[in-house]
Amino acid sequence: MKITLSRIIVTSFAMFSIFFGAGNFILPPFLGRAAGEHWFLVAVAFCLSAVLIPILGVVVQARLQGSVLDFGKKVSSFVAILLGCLLYGMCLAFPMPRTASVSYEMISATFAPDLPQWVMYVFYIIYFFLVGYLCFQRNKILDVLGRYLTPLMVGIILLLIIMAIFYQGDIAVSSFENPIAEGLLEGYQTYDAMSSIIIGGVIVASLALDNSFDKRQVKRLTIYAGIGSGILLFITYAGFIYTGASQGSYFPEVEKRVLLLALITKHVLGGFGGVLLSIAVSISCFTTAVGIITGGAEFFQGLVKGNERTYKLFVTILCIYCLIVAPFGVDYIIKIAYPVLVLFYPTVIALVFLHLLPAKLASRNVFKAVAAVTFITTIPIFLEQIGYKLFEVPLPLHQYGLSWICPALWAWVTTILIEKLIIKPSEQTKHK
């Protein structure tokens, strides 16, 4: 089958909907309010870690056309399994319960703030029952997400952003000492760089189920969809950060991300806007949960070499786990996840870039050296985040949370030079 524009658009919408989940809605407006007059600089930094890196991750998976295990195989088979479990573990442990928490808190803040607690549990049970049901029908995921749910969600998001531009308020003075660092690190909270490896695999697997596409077409369509979803993500993030900067000054005392978004929406769109936003947030969270749980269940099914029944068992287990964690609430989940993200995110980013390089510049030795050095140099940043600052880190870019970049580049260059100047000449001498 020929790759048509309509197919690219539908797949782009589907990919965008899986990317755009709970954190993607609530993080940018809160960030924009704090960014104030620096909102554009913060938006660019945020999009580097929350758009550019994730789309490159999708490109990597399109080229590999394999599972998450293929992403880490060049380091070692053990690391591939460990990294796969880590990626799915991180994305399932924190963002998935958060999707339900954000949906419920948004609906509650909009319609009935004082609902009894039992209503919350009923909501979560229904929510994850529906998630599990669509996960069982995974051959229909792309069409359901791309043709029906996502266009509605995107329309509501764009309406909010456009109205915020027309009803611009006073942009407050920024509270950030380092806007670039704040934007970059907050972008980690979207989990998009980590989930891009999963999402790319989900899209490739879903397209592969359609026998009308060959491998080359699956690769091209996945990359096109990645670019399309990246454009949508950039517009949405930049628009939401601006919305927070221009409207957030009306609500300076609000400290809850979900409540701030609900109040801004009501201020800009009126009472009906709250209804629209609740619909959009629920769709966004639901589609992300379906995509990641589907990918997670398929990964663990493959790991234990199971069948379709095994897949459904993992879907059920993951939904039950999310049902248990979701009641802890959005802000608590974000708080405990942040240090863990700082520790593992840079290694994933480094591996994404290595996969994009030609083979002669990214051998197995290069993968091992860069991954090891990157992980080691993120440990001091992790310790700072949990309150154990043992010593000053004298590395460049530390103030931006990027002290791992120079050591990673050093490991990359040094390993290549060692291979070319020492290892290869010695091997040639042995052959002679």
Salt bridges, closest charged atoms under 4 A:
GLU37 OE2 - HIS38 NE2 3.65
ASP70 OD1 - LYS73 NZ 3.45
ASP143 OD1 - ARG7 NH1 3.90
ASP143 OD1 - ARG147 NE 3.23
GLU186 OE2 - ARG257 NH2 3.96
GLU298 OE2 - ARG138 NE 2.70
GLU308 OE2 - ARG138 NH1 3.00
ASP331 OD1 - ARG257 NH1 3.31
GLU384 OE2 - HIS398 NE2 2.91
GLU392 OE2 - LYS389 NZ 3.17
